[in-house]
Amino acid sequence: MAIRQLDKPAPEAYRASARQWPTGVAVLTTLDGDDRPHGTTINSLTTIALDPALLLISLRATSRSVAHILRTRSFALSVLAHDQTEEARHYAAPNRAQGAGSPLGEQSRPGPLTGCALLHRACAHFECALDSMQTVADHCLVIGSVLACSAQDTTPLVFSQGMFTSPGAARTASIG
């Protein structure tokens, strides 16, 4: 059966449909040009392979994180726990403090392999070396080779329908 060419979906319809897919929430951290911490909230994280351990994230191509990852060839991820909505909102804000003005120093410790910040209280951490990066539309798909990881026995933060929640719980807070 041939696929018929249809009009592209309206952006509003696409966004409304995509909001139905619940995701985890993580803070991606890198080091800037002065080796100061830089962080941004992401919800596009997926594991690719177990051997070798690889994961994939998606960032806007214009994100400062893309340039930092390309420069340092490394990054870290802190998968946020259910009680870390404040951290998720902070690192999602477009004009958040970075570098010396960032609260990352108070909320984290440097990863032993990359030096990238690992947030306290997160349910999981990954330290990664850049494996590859591919630009697709207005985003960059970043594949990381996992150098180290750890997990805590705590409930993760979930983002669904424009709100933060935890698995099996009622919606807890709106993003905006």
Secondary structure, DSSP 8 states (H G I E B T S, - for coil): ----------HHHHHHHHTTS-EE-EEEEEE-TTS-EEEEEE--EEEEEETTEEEEEEEETT-HHHHHHHHHSEEEEEE-BTT-HHHHHHHH-TT---GGG-THHHHEEE-TTT--EEETT-SEEEEEEEEEEEEETTEEEEEEEEEEEEE-SS-B-EEETTEEE-TTS---EE--
